[in-house]
Amino acid sequence: MLYWLMKYVLLGPLLRLVFRPQVEGLHHVPDTGPVILASNHLSFSDSIFTPLVVKRRVTFIAKAEYFTGKGVKGWLTKMFFVGAGTIPVDRSGGQAARAALDTQLRVLRAGGIAGIYPEGTRSPDGRLYRGKTGVARLALESGAVVIPTAMLNADEIQPPGKLIPKIARVRIRFGPPLDFSRYAGMAGDRYVERAVTDEIMYELMELSGREYVDTYAQKAKAQLTTAREPVAA
């Protein structure tokens, strides 16, 4: 109930008025049935703008720490993520990736829409990075179609590290559905999962117009952090 109140009464109308979403290809998102929205990840606000423009409920996952903060700030953060339809997942243990996958599989098996960022983390510089194969396993185990979803300028509206977004028109582009039923029963085959993931990332590259880098975003972030560290005298 809170999700729909936030989307259509408490927050959604204001966000639409302020950011005036410009959406292309929304007709590609099916009205019924399980769907995976596979998106590039430019900004914290990606998980806000995508559910805002899709009429069906979109479920993302987020680290459990967002739901356990203390005080007023912690409560507000928790309410925000709950209202956005986000499900907490403990990502600290060795089974974290499987827990995230199982959570979204439940959403898909109930006929819902699961939002996922194949890169696994936000891009450190706006480029598109190598996808992790969790998105492929999710598609193969659920049988859901994959809709490549390109965030075109969210990093300009709310760059990483910035709390207050700039007022600008958000642009989102949805691509035609990708059907991987030809690989039915092949979940767990790492070559198939890599091929499926790379096909999704290629479509995201074409849709977004972003430069593709064949390395993982987390590794690129680590390299940037190391490069910025001061050199000891």
Sequence and secondary structure as in RCSB ss.txt:
>XXXX:A:sequence
MLYWLMKYVLLGPLLRLVFRPQVEGLHHVPDTGPVILASNHLSFSDSIFTPLVVKRRVTFIAKAEYFTGKGVKGW
LTKMFFVGAGTIPVDRSGGQAARAALDTQLRVLRAGGIAGIYPEGTRSPDGRLYRGKTGVARLALESGAVVIPTA
MLNADEIQPPGKLIPKIARVRIRFGPPLDFSRYAGMAGDRYVERAVTDEIMYELMELSGREYVDTYAQKAKAQLT
TAREPVAA
>XXXX:A:secstr
 HHHHIIIIISHHHHHHHH  EEE GGGS SSS EEEEE    TTHHHHHHHH SS EE EEEGGGGS  HHHHH
HHHHHHHHTT EEE  SSTTHHHHHHHHHHHHHHTT EEEE TTSS  SSS EE   THHHHHHHHH  EEEEEE
E SHHHHS TT SS      EEEE   B  GGGTT TT HHHHHHHHHHHHHHHHHHH   EESS HHHHHHHHH
HHHS    
